[in-house]
Amino acid sequence: MKNFILEFLREEGGQDLVEYTLLLAFVALASAALFIGAGTSIKGIWSVTNTHLLNANTAAGS
């Protein structure tokens, strides 16, 4: 049993998979943070554009 545990600790077969999984998780979290931050900016741009369109529509109708 002791030899089995020592061999298990020394084996590096799945190490690459774990590293790539951690890297993918980091990229996904960073992307989500950027999308959340960009969402606020897009909301502001949309609001300003909508206001301009409403003002132009009101001016054209008068």
KACORCOR-V776635 format. One record per helix or strand of 3 or more residues. SS is the DSSP state (~ for helix, > for strand). FROM is the first residue (numbers start at 1). LEN is the number of residues. If there is no record, write none. Layout:
ss = [SS & SS]
from = [FROM & FROM]
len = [LEN & LEN]
This chain:
ss = [~ & ~]
from = [2 & 15]
len = [9 & 47]
